[in-house]
Amino acid sequence: PADVSAETVFDISGLAEAAARSGAQLVDLRRSPVVKRPVPQPLVFEALSLCSEPLQADVFINLAKLKTGRDFSLDCAFRNLLPLVAGVEQARFLRQLDRGLIDLYGLLRPDLTIIEGLNASFLGEIRPSQAVLAGVDMVALDMVAATVMGVPLERAAYLQTAAQHGFGTCDSGGISIFGADLRPIIEKFTPQKGKGMH
């Protein structure tokens, strides 16, 4: 929330303590230096003003939450990049969100994306799923997240657009999944799968 400081969030979440133990530096993106970069093959934005830290990082890891919006839209890996758009441009960006996310991904591609779903947020409710998804293809990863929660592809239209631009695959037949069987996780979302779709 805009009225809560990053320092407060760091303290309450335990991040401040963890960073102190490991020697990591925590950054408030609202205070980050801004860098304007041209977008290669833009769909909407010729250039975007971004927080500078991810552009300077040796390795960029995107840690997202397994969640949907209350309107049953997918709100995982791609949308987790939104705070990296400088605050002065976010209102303009939100008006073209789905296509804007493709332009943003053209500039900032995480080396690894992790979607944490130990306690997923499903239609505004906490849904324990004990799931952690990870991969280097963010399109495929969001597609798997959508499948797990029963989100139809039309609620995440940007995935098809991203795939058409060669940024990854949203074809379930072309996605390799390793690890635990997803079916028990999918069942945790099944009882209310239709809620919020109308």
C-alpha positions as a Markdown table, in Angstrom:
| # | Residue | x | y | z |
|---|---|---|---|---|
| 1 | Pro | 0.0 | 0.0 | 0.0 |
| 2 | Ala | 1.1 | 3.5 | -0.8 |
| 3 | Asp | 0.7 | 4.7 | 2.8 |
| 4 | Val | 2.9 | 1.9 | 4.3 |
| 5 | Ser | 6.7 | 2.4 | 4.1 |
| 6 | Ala | 9.0 | -0.3 | 2.6 |
| 7 | Glu | 10.9 | -0.4 | 5.9 |
| 8 | Thr | 7.7 | -1.4 | 7.7 |
| 9 | Val | 7.0 | -4.1 | 5.2 |
| 10 | Phe | 10.6 | -5.4 | 5.5 |
| 11 | Asp | 10.3 | -5.5 | 9.3 |
| 12 | Ile | 6.9 | -7.2 | 9.5 |
| 13 | Ser | 7.7 | -9.8 | 6.8 |
| 14 | Gly | 11.0 | -10.8 | 8.3 |
| 15 | Leu | 13.0 | -9.6 | 5.3 |
| 16 | Ala | 15.0 | -7.1 | 7.3 |
| 17 | Glu | 16.2 | -9.8 | 9.7 |
| 18 | Ala | 17.0 | -12.2 | 6.9 |
| 19 | Ala | 18.9 | -9.5 | 4.9 |
| 20 | Ala | 20.9 | -8.6 | 8.0 |
| 21 | Arg | 21.9 | -12.2 | 8.5 |
| 22 | Ser | 22.9 | -12.7 | 4.8 |
| 23 | Gly | 24.4 | -9.3 | 4.1 |
| 24 | Ala | 21.8 | -8.6 | 1.4 |
| 25 | Gln | 20.7 | -5.1 | 0.6 |
| 26 | Leu | 17.0 | -4.3 | 0.5 |
| 27 | Val | 15.7 | -1.6 | -1.9 |
| 28 | Asp | 12.6 | 0.5 | -1.9 |
| 29 | Leu | 11.7 | 0.7 | -5.6 |
| 30 | Arg | 9.7 | 3.9 | -5.0 |
| 31 | Arg | 13.1 | 5.6 | -4.2 |
| 32 | Ser | 15.0 | 3.8 | -7.0 |
| 33 | Pro | 16.9 | 5.9 | -9.6 |
| 34 | Val | 14.9 | 5.8 | -12.9 |
| 35 | Val | 16.4 | 4.8 | -16.3 |
| 36 | Lys | 14.5 | 5.3 | -19.6 |
| 37 | Arg | 15.1 | 2.6 | -22.1 |
| 38 | Pro | 13.8 | 2.1 | -25.7 |
| 39 | Val | 11.5 | -0.9 | -26.2 |
| 40 | Pro | 12.6 | -3.3 | -28.9 |
| 41 | Gln | 9.7 | -4.2 | -31.2 |
| 42 | Pro | 7.2 | -2.2 | -29.1 |
| 43 | Leu | 3.5 | -3.1 | -29.1 |
| 44 | Val | 2.4 | 0.0 | -27.1 |
| 45 | Phe | 5.4 | 1.9 | -25.6 |
| 46 | Glu | 8.3 | 3.2 | -27.6 |
| 47 | Ala | 10.2 | 3.6 | -24.3 |
| 48 | Leu | 9.7 | 2.8 | -20.7 |
| 49 | Ser | 11.0 | 4.4 | -17.5 |
| 50 | Leu | 12.2 | 1.7 | -15.2 |
| 51 | Cys | 13.8 | 1.2 | -11.8 |
| 52 | Ser | 17.5 | 0.9 | -12.4 |
| 53 | Glu | 18.4 | -2.0 | -10.0 |
| 54 | Pro | 17.2 | -5.0 | -12.1 |
| 55 | Leu | 19.0 | -3.5 | -15.2 |
| 56 | Gln | 22.3 | -3.5 | -13.2 |
| 57 | Ala | 22.0 | -6.9 | -11.6 |
| 58 | Asp | 24.2 | -9.8 | -12.6 |
| 59 | Val | 21.3 | -12.2 | -12.0 |
| 60 | Phe | 17.6 | -11.2 | -12.0 |
| 61 | Ile | 15.2 | -13.5 | -10.1 |
| 62 | Asn | 11.5 | -12.7 | -10.2 |
| 63 | Leu | 9.8 | -14.0 | -7.0 |
| 64 | Ala | 6.0 | -13.9 | -7.5 |
| 65 | Lys | 2.9 | -15.1 | -5.7 |
| 66 | Leu | 0.5 | -17.7 | -6.9 |
| 67 | Lys | -2.7 | -15.7 | -7.0 |
| 68 | Thr | -5.6 | -14.4 | -9.0 |
| 69 | Gly | -7.4 | -11.1 | -8.9 |
| 70 | Arg | -11.0 | -11.0 | -7.6 |
| 71 | Asp | -12.1 | -10.9 | -11.3 |
| 72 | Phe | -10.3 | -14.3 | -11.8 |
| 73 | Ser | -7.5 | -12.7 | -13.8 |
| 74 | Leu | -4.0 | -14.2 | -13.5 |
| 75 | Asp | -1.7 | -12.2 | -11.2 |
| 76 | Cys | 1.6 | -14.1 | -11.1 |
| 77 | Ala | 4.9 | -13.8 | -12.8 |
| 78 | Phe | 4.3 | -11.2 | -15.5 |
| 79 | Arg | 2.2 | -8.9 | -13.4 |
| 80 | Asn | 4.9 | -9.1 | -10.6 |
| 81 | Leu | 7.2 | -7.1 | -12.9 |
| 82 | Leu | 4.8 | -4.1 | -12.8 |
| 83 | Pro | 6.4 | -2.4 | -9.8 |
| 84 | Leu | 9.6 | -2.1 | -11.9 |
| 85 | Val | 7.8 | 0.5 | -14.0 |
| 86 | Ala | 8.6 | 3.9 | -12.6 |
| 87 | Gly | 5.7 | 5.4 | -10.6 |
| 88 | Val | 5.4 | 8.4 | -12.9 |
| 89 | Glu | 4.5 | 6.0 | -15.7 |
| 90 | Gln | 2.4 | 3.4 | -13.9 |
| 91 | Ala | -1.0 | 5.1 | -14.5 |
| 92 | Arg | -0.3 | 5.2 | -18.3 |
| 93 | Phe | 1.0 | 1.7 | -18.2 |
| 94 | Leu | -2.0 | 0.3 | -16.4 |
| 95 | Arg | -4.3 | 1.6 | -19.2 |
| 96 | Gln | -2.5 | -0.8 | -21.6 |
| 97 | Leu | -1.6 | -3.5 | -19.1 |
| 98 | Asp | -1.8 | -6.7 | -21.1 |
| 99 | Arg | 0.2 | -5.4 | -24.1 |
| 100 | Gly | 2.4 | -3.2 | -21.9 |
| 101 | Leu | 3.5 | -6.3 | -20.1 |
| 102 | Ile | 4.9 | -7.7 | -23.3 |
| 103 | Asp | 6.9 | -4.4 | -23.9 |
| 104 | Leu | 8.2 | -4.6 | -20.3 |
| 105 | Tyr | 9.3 | -8.2 | -20.7 |
| 106 | Gly | 11.1 | -7.2 | -23.9 |
| 107 | Leu | 13.3 | -5.0 | -21.7 |
| 108 | Leu | 13.5 | -7.0 | -18.4 |
| 109 | Arg | 13.7 | -10.8 | -18.7 |
| 110 | Pro | 14.3 | -12.6 | -15.4 |
| 111 | Asp | 17.0 | -15.3 | -15.4 |
| 112 | Leu | 14.8 | -17.3 | -13.1 |
| 113 | Thr | 11.2 | -16.9 | -12.0 |
| 114 | Ile | 9.8 | -18.5 | -8.8 |
| 115 | Ile | 6.0 | -18.5 | -8.0 |
| 116 | Glu | 5.4 | -19.1 | -4.4 |
| 117 | Gly | 2.1 | -20.7 | -3.6 |
| 118 | Leu | 2.5 | -22.1 | -0.1 |
| 119 | Asn | -0.5 | -20.0 | 0.8 |
| 120 | Ala | -2.0 | -18.9 | -2.6 |
| 121 | Ser | -4.4 | -16.0 | -3.0 |
| 122 | Phe | -7.4 | -17.2 | -4.9 |
| 123 | Leu | -10.2 | -14.7 | -5.6 |
| 124 | Gly | -9.2 | -12.7 | -2.6 |
| 125 | Glu | -9.1 | -15.7 | -0.3 |
| 126 | Ile | -6.1 | -17.5 | 1.1 |
| 127 | Arg | -5.9 | -21.0 | -0.3 |
| 128 | Pro | -3.1 | -23.2 | 1.1 |
| 129 | Ser | -1.6 | -25.2 | -1.7 |
| 130 | Gln | 2.0 | -25.9 | -0.6 |
| 131 | Ala | 3.1 | -25.3 | -4.2 |
| 132 | Val | 6.3 | -23.7 | -5.5 |
| 133 | Leu | 6.7 | -23.3 | -9.2 |
| 134 | Ala | 10.0 | -22.3 | -10.9 |
| 135 | Gly | 11.4 | -22.0 | -14.4 |
| 136 | Val | 13.3 | -19.9 | -16.9 |
| 137 | Asp | 10.4 | -19.6 | -19.4 |
| 138 | Met | 8.1 | -17.1 | -17.7 |
| 139 | Val | 5.3 | -17.6 | -20.3 |
| 140 | Ala | 5.2 | -21.3 | -19.6 |
| 141 | Leu | 5.4 | -20.7 | -15.9 |
| 142 | Asp | 2.4 | -18.4 | -15.9 |
| 143 | Met | 0.6 | -20.9 | -18.1 |
| 144 | Val | 1.2 | -23.6 | -15.5 |
| 145 | Ala | 0.0 | -21.3 | -12.8 |
| 146 | Ala | -3.2 | -20.6 | -14.7 |
| 147 | Thr | -3.7 | -24.3 | -15.2 |
| 148 | Val | -3.3 | -25.0 | -11.5 |
| 149 | Met | -5.9 | -22.4 | -10.5 |
| 150 | Gly | -8.3 | -23.1 | -13.4 |
| 151 | Val | -7.8 | -19.6 | -14.9 |
| 152 | Pro | -9.0 | -19.6 | -18.5 |
| 153 | Leu | -6.5 | -18.3 | -21.1 |
| 154 | Glu | -8.7 | -15.4 | -22.0 |
| 155 | Arg | -8.1 | -14.1 | -18.5 |
| 156 | Ala | -4.4 | -14.0 | -19.3 |
| 157 | Ala | -4.4 | -12.9 | -23.0 |
| 158 | Tyr | -0.9 | -11.5 | -22.7 |
| 159 | Leu | 0.5 | -15.1 | -22.6 |
| 160 | Gln | -0.6 | -15.8 | -26.1 |
| 161 | Thr | 0.8 | -12.5 | -27.3 |
| 162 | Ala | 4.1 | -13.2 | -25.5 |
| 163 | Ala | 4.2 | -16.6 | -27.2 |
| 164 | Gln | 3.6 | -15.1 | -30.6 |
| 165 | His | 6.5 | -12.8 | -30.0 |
| 166 | Gly | 8.8 | -15.7 | -29.3 |
| 167 | Phe | 9.1 | -15.0 | -25.6 |
| 168 | Gly | 8.1 | -18.5 | -24.5 |
| 169 | Thr | 5.4 | -21.1 | -24.9 |
| 170 | Cys | 1.8 | -21.2 | -23.7 |
| 171 | Asp | 1.1 | -24.5 | -25.4 |
| 172 | Ser | 0.6 | -27.0 | -22.7 |
| 173 | Gly | 1.8 | -29.8 | -25.0 |
| 174 | Gly | 5.2 | -28.0 | -25.3 |
| 175 | Ile | 5.7 | -27.4 | -21.5 |
| 176 | Ser | 7.9 | -29.9 | -19.6 |
| 177 | Ile | 7.0 | -30.2 | -15.9 |
| 178 | Phe | 9.3 | -31.9 | -13.4 |
| 179 | Gly | 8.7 | -32.6 | -9.7 |
| 180 | Ala | 5.5 | -33.4 | -7.8 |
| 181 | Asp | 2.2 | -34.3 | -9.4 |
| 182 | Leu | 0.2 | -31.2 | -10.0 |
| 183 | Arg | -3.2 | -32.9 | -9.7 |
| 184 | Pro | -3.4 | -32.7 | -5.8 |
| 185 | Ile | -2.6 | -29.0 | -6.1 |
| 186 | Ile | -5.2 | -28.4 | -8.8 |
| 187 | Glu | -7.8 | -30.1 | -6.6 |
| 188 | Lys | -7.3 | -27.4 | -3.9 |
| 189 | Phe | -8.7 | -24.8 | -6.3 |
| 190 | Thr | -11.4 | -26.9 | -8.0 |
| 191 | Pro | -14.3 | -26.4 | -5.6 |
| 192 | Gln | -14.6 | -22.7 | -6.3 |
| 193 | Lys | -13.1 | -22.7 | -9.8 |
| 194 | Gly | -16.2 | -21.0 | -11.3 |
| 195 | Lys | -16.4 | -18.3 | -8.6 |
| 196 | Gly | -15.8 | -14.8 | -9.9 |
| 197 | Met | -15.9 | -15.7 | -13.6 |
| 198 | His | -19.1 | -13.9 | -14.5 |
